[in-house]
Amino acid sequence: QVQLVESGGGLVQAGGSLRLSCATSGSISSINTMAWYRQAPGKQRELVAGVSSGGSTNYADSVKGRFTASRDDAKNTVYLQMNSLKPEDTAVYYCNARTYSYRNYWGQGTQVTVSS
């Protein structure tokens, strides 16, 4: 079992920044990749950024150059630095962990609201 707890969401003006954190616990050694997803009202959940166990990252086109995902294995925490935020970034952001056996775990989500 893996537990994920997100934090760092909130209300910010367009052009501002936020940093989300995802603290992991439990069977951490079983985790292969970590990722951030988001879900806006009335829309499907979408991948925002992924971080592999080796530290390589991938991003959705809509956030490239603005968002940076990273992981601190010493703290068992994954981060999402979000800069130049836009109103269309408003969503609930979820942390995801995928194990080597392809099992997915999700955090409870944290709300990010960007005002224009």
Z-matrix of the N, CA and C atoms (Angstrom, degrees):
N
C 1 1.459
C 2 1.526 1 110.28
N 3 1.325 2 114.79 1 143.66
C 4 1.460 3 121.91 2 177.21
C 5 1.519 4 107.96 3 -126.97
N 6 1.307 5 115.90 4 134.22
C 7 1.463 6 120.92 5 175.94
C 8 1.526 7 109.14 6 -111.59
N 9 1.319 8 115.67 7 139.14
C 10 1.463 9 122.48 8 -178.76
C 11 1.521 10 109.03 9 -128.61
N 12 1.318 11 116.57 10 132.68
C 13 1.467 12 121.14 11 177.99
C 14 1.518 13 108.92 12 -130.56
N 15 1.332 14 115.35 13 115.49
C 16 1.468 15 120.05 14 178.97
C 17 1.522 16 110.74 15 -89.23
N 18 1.324 17 114.70 16 155.32
C 19 1.462 18 121.02 17 173.43
C 20 1.527 19 108.05 18 -155.87
N 21 1.326 20 115.26 19 165.47
C 22 1.455 21 119.87 20 174.08
C 23 1.515 22 115.98 21 106.23
N 24 1.321 23 117.87 22 -3.92
C 25 1.455 24 119.43 23 178.50
C 26 1.517 25 111.07 24 -71.77
N 27 1.329 26 115.48 25 173.29
C 28 1.451 27 119.71 26 178.62
C 29 1.510 28 111.85 27 163.46
N 30 1.323 29 114.30 28 -165.76
C 31 1.459 30 122.41 29 179.70
C 32 1.520 31 109.11 30 -104.97
N 33 1.314 32 116.38 31 130.41
C 34 1.462 33 121.20 32 -179.38
C 35 1.523 34 109.12 33 -143.25
N 36 1.310 35 116.43 34 151.84
C 37 1.456 36 120.44 35 176.49
C 38 1.524 37 110.68 36 -79.06
N 39 1.303 38 115.18 37 155.23
C 40 1.464 39 120.10 38 176.91
C 41 1.528 40 109.65 39 -55.24
N 42 1.328 41 115.08 40 137.29
C 43 1.453 42 120.89 41 -176.55
C 44 1.515 43 113.93 42 92.36
N 45 1.311 44 116.31 43 -11.10
C 46 1.455 45 120.79 44 -179.19
C 47 1.515 46 113.26 45 -83.23
N 48 1.335 47 114.89 46 -174.45
C 49 1.463 48 121.51 47 -176.43
C 50 1.526 49 110.72 48 -132.65
N 51 1.308 50 114.40 49 152.77
C 52 1.464 51 122.86 50 171.88
C 53 1.518 52 108.03 51 -144.43
N 54 1.319 53 115.86 52 152.66
C 55 1.465 54 119.85 53 172.17
C 56 1.522 55 108.85 54 -123.88
N 57 1.309 56 114.81 55 121.42
C 58 1.459 57 121.08 56 176.15
C 59 1.522 58 109.41 57 -93.39
N 60 1.327 59 115.02 58 145.73
C 61 1.461 60 121.13 59 176.24
C 62 1.521 61 108.84 60 -124.07
N 63 1.313 62 115.58 61 149.44
C 64 1.462 63 122.03 62 176.60
C 65 1.518 64 107.66 63 -134.82
N 66 1.314 65 115.63 64 107.48
C 67 1.461 66 121.08 65 179.32
C 68 1.519 67 109.49 66 -88.86
N 69 1.319 68 116.19 67 130.55
C 70 1.455 69 120.93 68 -178.48
C 71 1.519 70 110.35 69 -109.46
N 72 1.308 71 115.86 70 149.87
C 73 1.459 72 121.86 71 175.86
C 74 1.529 73 108.20 72 -152.21
N 75 1.318 74 114.87 73 169.58
C 76 1.458 75 119.34 74 -178.63
C 77 1.517 76 111.03 75 95.61
N 78 1.317 77 116.51 76 -136.92
C 79 1.469 78 121.92 77 -176.06
C 80 1.533 79 109.99 78 -81.94
N 81 1.311 80 115.13 79 68.79
C 82 1.465 81 120.38 80 -174.00
C 83 1.526 82 111.34 81 -64.71
N 84 1.310 83 117.18 82 -34.64
C 85 1.464 84 120.20 83 -177.93
C 86 1.524 85 112.37 84 -65.45
N 87 1.327 86 117.51 85 -15.70
C 88 1.462 87 120.80 86 179.33
C 89 1.522 88 112.64 87 -83.91
N 90 1.337 89 116.73 88 -8.84
C 91 1.463 90 120.97 89 -175.58
C 92 1.521 91 111.12 90 -79.53
N 93 1.329 92 115.57 91 130.71
C 94 1.457 93 121.21 92 175.07
C 95 1.519 94 110.09 93 -97.71
N 96 1.315 95 115.66 94 -63.87
C 97 1.467 96 119.14 95 -178.37
C 98 1.526 97 110.75 96 -120.39
N 99 1.317 98 114.19 97 152.54
C 100 1.452 99 121.78 98 173.30
C 101 1.526 100 107.80 99 -118.62
N 102 1.310 101 116.48 100 151.93
C 103 1.462 102 119.37 101 -178.72
C 104 1.521 103 110.48 102 -153.08
N 105 1.307 104 113.83 103 159.59
C 106 1.465 105 121.87 104 171.81
C 107 1.528 106 108.20 105 -114.27
N 108 1.327 107 115.35 106 132.34
C 109 1.452 108 123.15 107 174.59
C 110 1.525 109 107.69 108 -120.59
N 111 1.309 110 115.48 109 164.07
C 112 1.457 111 119.79 110 173.21
C 113 1.523 112 109.99 111 -143.09
N 114 1.323 113 114.03 112 154.79
C 115 1.452 114 120.51 113 178.94
C 116 1.524 115 108.91 114 -139.64
N 117 1.320 116 114.83 115 116.02
C 118 1.457 117 121.18 116 176.46
C 119 1.523 118 108.85 117 -90.54
N 120 1.324 119 117.99 118 158.13
C 121 1.467 120 120.58 119 179.97
C 122 1.527 121 111.87 120 -55.98
N 123 1.324 122 115.37 121 129.96
C 124 1.450 123 120.71 122 178.22
C 125 1.509 124 115.34 123 76.60
N 126 1.334 125 116.82 124 5.16
C 127 1.466 126 120.14 125 -178.75
C 128 1.515 127 110.67 126 -121.17
N 129 1.325 128 115.24 127 162.39
C 130 1.458 129 120.20 128 177.38
C 131 1.529 130 110.59 129 -77.13
N 132 1.297 131 114.89 130 155.33
C 133 1.462 132 119.82 131 175.17
C 134 1.524 133 108.58 132 -66.92
N 135 1.343 134 116.22 133 136.34
C 136 1.452 135 120.20 134 -177.63
C 137 1.526 136 110.74 135 -130.69
N 138 1.322 137 114.53 136 150.53
C 139 1.456 138 120.74 137 177.35
C 140 1.523 139 109.79 138 -73.01
N 141 1.322 140 115.73 139 131.31
C 142 1.460 141 121.35 140 176.94
C 143 1.530 142 110.68 141 -101.60
N 144 1.334 143 115.86 142 -49.74
C 145 1.459 144 119.97 143 -177.89
C 146 1.519 145 109.54 144 -158.33
N 147 1.330 146 115.40 145 148.37
C 148 1.445 147 120.78 146 177.26
C 149 1.517 148 111.11 147 -127.91
N 150 1.325 149 116.01 148 149.89
C 151 1.462 150 122.03 149 177.96
C 152 1.520 151 107.87 150 -132.82
N 153 1.328 152 116.36 151 121.17
C 154 1.463 153 119.56 152 -179.18
C 155 1.517 154 110.42 153 -81.39
N 156 1.322 155 115.23 154 171.25
C 157 1.461 156 119.83 155 178.27
C 158 1.522 157 111.27 156 -63.24
N 159 1.329 158 116.83 157 -25.37
C 160 1.456 159 120.47 158 177.66
C 161 1.509 160 113.71 159 -86.83
N 162 1.335 161 116.54 160 -3.63
C 163 1.465 162 120.52 161 176.61
C 164 1.513 163 115.14 162 97.67
N 165 1.328 164 117.59 163 -3.78
C 166 1.464 165 118.16 164 178.33
C 167 1.517 166 109.61 165 -72.34
N 168 1.322 167 115.37 166 150.78
C 169 1.457 168 120.54 167 -174.52
C 170 1.524 169 111.48 168 -126.22
N 171 1.318 170 115.27 169 156.70
C 172 1.457 171 121.37 170 171.31
C 173 1.518 172 107.89 171 -142.54
N 174 1.324 173 115.82 172 151.87
C 175 1.456 174 121.20 173 -173.20
C 176 1.524 175 111.67 174 -135.89
N 177 1.323 176 114.77 175 151.55
C 178 1.460 177 119.93 176 169.13
C 179 1.522 178 108.31 177 -67.29
N 180 1.316 179 116.37 178 146.90
C 181 1.467 180 120.11 179 -178.94
C 182 1.524 181 111.54 180 -57.00
N 183 1.311 182 116.83 181 -33.32
C 184 1.468 183 121.26 182 -174.64
C 185 1.527 184 112.59 183 -69.28
N 186 1.331 185 118.05 184 -16.17
C 187 1.471 186 119.93 185 -177.25
C 188 1.530 187 112.69 186 -119.07
N 189 1.315 188 117.53 187 -3.54
C 190 1.470 189 119.96 188 -179.69
C 191 1.522 190 110.99 189 -57.50
N 192 1.324 191 115.23 190 134.38
C 193 1.457 192 120.45 191 -179.84
C 194 1.514 193 113.45 192 85.83
N 195 1.325 194 117.67 193 -11.59
C 196 1.472 195 121.13 194 -179.97
C 197 1.525 196 112.30 195 -115.29
N 198 1.320 197 116.79 196 -35.65
C 199 1.466 198 121.96 197 -177.12
C 200 1.525 199 109.62 198 -108.45
N 201 1.328 200 115.57 199 146.26
C 202 1.459 201 121.51 200 175.80
C 203 1.520 202 109.55 201 -134.44
N 204 1.327 203 115.61 202 122.91
C 205 1.462 204 121.55 203 176.50
C 206 1.522 205 109.55 204 -99.28
N 207 1.317 206 115.67 205 142.23
C 208 1.466 207 119.77 206 178.82
C 209 1.524 208 109.23 207 -151.49
N 210 1.316 209 115.72 208 165.12
C 211 1.456 210 119.74 209 178.43
C 212 1.516 211 109.39 210 -136.33
N 213 1.314 212 115.84 211 141.98
C 214 1.452 213 123.32 212 176.08
C 215 1.523 214 106.10 213 -117.25
N 216 1.318 215 115.94 214 97.85
C 217 1.461 216 119.85 215 -175.56
C 218 1.525 217 112.06 216 -66.88
N 219 1.308 218 116.92 217 -27.00
C 220 1.470 219 119.60 218 178.82
C 221 1.523 220 110.92 219 -66.56
N 222 1.337 221 115.90 220 -30.64
C 223 1.461 222 120.90 221 179.64
C 224 1.524 223 112.10 222 -102.63
N 225 1.333 224 116.64 223 0.51
C 226 1.474 225 120.66 224 -177.99
C 227 1.526 226 111.16 225 52.70
N 228 1.298 227 115.41 226 44.41
C 229 1.460 228 121.17 227 -175.24
C 230 1.519 229 110.16 228 -134.73
N 231 1.322 230 114.32 229 142.30
C 232 1.452 231 121.87 230 175.43
C 233 1.526 232 107.87 231 -116.39
N 234 1.325 233 115.97 232 143.66
C 235 1.451 234 120.58 233 -176.39
C 236 1.530 235 110.96 234 -123.16
N 237 1.319 236 114.43 235 155.85
C 238 1.457 237 120.85 236 170.14
C 239 1.526 238 107.01 237 -134.20
N 240 1.320 239 115.27 238 105.76
C 241 1.458 240 120.65 239 175.80
C 242 1.518 241 108.20 240 -86.26
N 243 1.312 242 116.48 241 122.72
C 244 1.459 243 121.54 242 -176.52
C 245 1.515 244 109.35 243 -118.17
N 246 1.316 245 116.45 244 115.57
C 247 1.458 246 122.84 245 179.57
C 248 1.522 247 110.13 246 -115.30
N 249 1.314 248 115.41 247 163.86
C 250 1.471 249 121.31 248 178.23
C 251 1.522 250 111.14 249 49.30
N 252 1.310 251 115.46 250 47.87
C 253 1.465 252 120.14 251 -175.57
C 254 1.518 253 111.61 252 -64.71
N 255 1.326 254 114.37 253 145.95
C 256 1.458 255 122.74 254 -179.43
C 257 1.527 256 109.68 255 -120.29
N 258 1.320 257 118.25 256 155.86
C 259 1.476 258 119.44 257 177.47
C 260 1.521 259 112.69 258 -54.90
N 261 1.319 260 117.39 259 -32.18
C 262 1.465 261 120.17 260 179.68
C 263 1.522 262 113.23 261 -72.16
N 264 1.320 263 117.79 262 -6.47
C 265 1.466 264 120.82 263 173.62
C 266 1.529 265 111.48 264 -82.68
N 267 1.324 266 117.07 265 -6.77
C 268 1.460 267 120.91 266 179.03
C 269 1.524 268 110.70 267 -60.51
N 270 1.330 269 115.92 268 124.92
C 271 1.461 270 121.34 269 -177.16
C 272 1.526 271 108.77 270 -178.13
N 273 1.317 272 114.88 271 171.52
C 274 1.459 273 120.42 272 166.25
C 275 1.528 274 106.73 273 -89.63
N 276 1.306 275 116.45 274 127.21
C 277 1.464 276 122.33 275 -178.53
C 278 1.520 277 109.45 276 -101.73
N 279 1.326 278 114.64 277 131.99
C 280 1.455 279 121.53 278 -177.42
C 281 1.522 280 110.63 279 -119.15
N 282 1.305 281 115.00 280 139.57
C 283 1.455 282 121.97 281 172.33
C 284 1.526 283 108.30 282 -90.57
N 285 1.312 284 116.07 283 139.68
C 286 1.469 285 121.95 284 -179.46
C 287 1.519 286 109.92 285 -129.64
N 288 1.311 287 115.34 286 140.10
C 289 1.460 288 121.16 287 172.72
C 290 1.520 289 108.00 288 -125.24
N 291 1.319 290 115.40 289 131.31
C 292 1.473 291 120.42 290 176.14
C 293 1.521 292 108.57 291 -115.87
N 294 1.316 293 115.21 292 128.26
C 295 1.461 294 119.08 293 -177.65
C 296 1.525 295 110.50 294 -85.47
N 297 1.329 296 114.39 295 172.56
C 298 1.465 297 120.15 296 177.94
C 299 1.529 298 111.68 297 -65.31
N 300 1.325 299 116.75 298 -19.05
C 301 1.470 300 121.32 299 176.54
C 302 1.526 301 111.30 300 -96.59
N 303 1.333 302 116.30 301 15.28
C 304 1.475 303 124.13 302 174.23
C 305 1.518 304 113.73 303 67.50
N 306 1.320 305 117.08 304 25.01
C 307 1.460 306 119.54 305 173.87
C 308 1.513 307 108.55 306 -89.17
N 309 1.326 308 116.07 307 139.50
C 310 1.459 309 122.02 308 -178.76
C 311 1.519 310 111.25 309 -105.78
N 312 1.320 311 114.45 310 138.60
C 313 1.459 312 121.69 311 173.39
C 314 1.523 313 108.07 312 -124.39
N 315 1.339 314 115.20 313 148.09
C 316 1.464 315 120.53 314 -177.65
C 317 1.521 316 111.36 315 -129.38
N 318 1.323 317 115.02 316 147.55
C 319 1.444 318 119.78 317 170.70
C 320 1.518 319 109.73 318 -82.72
N 321 1.327 320 115.54 319 -179.02
C 322 1.461 321 120.82 320 -176.48
C 323 1.520 322 112.47 321 -82.07
N 324 1.330 323 116.92 322 -13.53
C 325 1.456 324 120.96 323 179.48
C 326 1.518 325 112.43 324 93.91
N 327 1.322 326 115.45 325 150.12
C 328 1.458 327 121.45 326 176.03
C 329 1.533 328 108.09 327 -137.05
N 330 1.320 329 115.66 328 135.29
C 331 1.460 330 120.95 329 -174.92
C 332 1.534 331 110.73 330 -81.32
N 333 1.318 332 115.24 331 131.93
C 334 1.460 333 122.29 332 172.26
C 335 1.524 334 107.30 333 -120.25
N 336 1.318 335 115.45 334 122.98
C 337 1.459 336 120.90 335 179.69
C 338 1.527 337 108.96 336 -123.96
N 339 1.326 338 115.90 337 124.55
C 340 1.459 339 121.48 338 -179.17
C 341 1.520 340 108.08 339 -114.07
N 342 1.310 341 115.97 340 117.59
C 343 1.461 342 120.32 341 -179.18
C 344 1.525 343 110.87 342 -91.90
N 345 1.320 344 115.31 343 148.39
C 346 1.481 345 119.80 344 -177.98
C 347 1.519 346 111.19 345 -89.72
